[in-house]
Amino acid sequence: MAPEPQQALAWGDALGRHGLPVFAGALLVLAVLCGLAFRSTRGRLHVDANPDAPPAAARLIAVFGIGFAALLAVGALAFAAIARRISDQSWLVRFDHALSDAIGVQTPALALQFFSVATHLGDPLVLAVLCIAGAAWLWRVGRRTMALAWVLAIGGNAILNKSLKHVFERARPPYESLPWHAEGYSFPSGHTSGSVVAYGMVAYLALRLLPPRWQVPVATAAVLAIFTTACSRVFLQVHFASDVLAGATSGGLWLAICIAGAEASRHYRRHRRRRREAQLGES
């Protein structure tokens, strides 16, 4: 059952007035949970002794393409349904505005400066450079399937987010007087979805490819970068909280599709290699 509009206003105002302590506490809890979770997998995930054979590019692209089309269709339908129901009097809009207004009043200038720097982790240019550098490194060390999955993940999310923004066409928070300004539509947050996919893939690749001693710190840092970037968009008042939640959802679903596709391709190649080795042994 949806909360009453006045209740949503109260919740948003209360959370906004304590936004910075809530962020700091959540960041600490997330760091501890990620450290424990990733420590349990450290050194256990299989890493092939030999570099990848050339990937079956057509098969991997087909898997990603099907997942992309399905996610776009589901997202478009879901967001269109939200658009038909949302209004200036809805509890969600009231919560978003109350939270944003309270954060603007209560957040210290020093904290805003921190978030104004941290938010660049999700900039399209930063993610593009990360995409190119990561692909070049993966290709150089012979992880060609991973390199292709990496590029498809980051590039595909950029297209997906643009498409979903044009389905909803939500205006950004009306705070044009602030020193940080963002262009384009607001819902879902592109910085958030881009960070979820890019740094989520960093965490996945760290657990797959890095030496055990580096897996936990790198994967944990990647998750904390996602959380900080997402929260920065709300603290800087360039996105509503629901924009960030939608960006995290769409990015998380696309990330899951990308990792599943990469894993399916890797296991398929391993199965074929073992079958060929068995056939050679029998002959």
Protein Blocks (a to p, Z undefined) as FASTA:
>chain_A
ZZdfklmmmmmmmmmmmmmmmmmmmmmmmmmmmmmmmmmmgokaccdfbdcddddfklmm
mmmmmmmmmmmmmmmmmmmmmmmmgcfkbmklmmmmmmmmmmmmmpcfklmmmmmmmmmm
mgmklmmmmmmmmmmmmmmnopamlmmmmmmmmmmmmmmmmmmmmmnopacdddfkbmbd
cedjfbdcfklmmmmmmmmmmmmmmmmmmcfklmmmmmmmmmmmmmmmmmmmmmnopacf
klmmmmmmmmmmmmmmmmmmmmmmmmmmmmmmmmmmmmmmmZZ
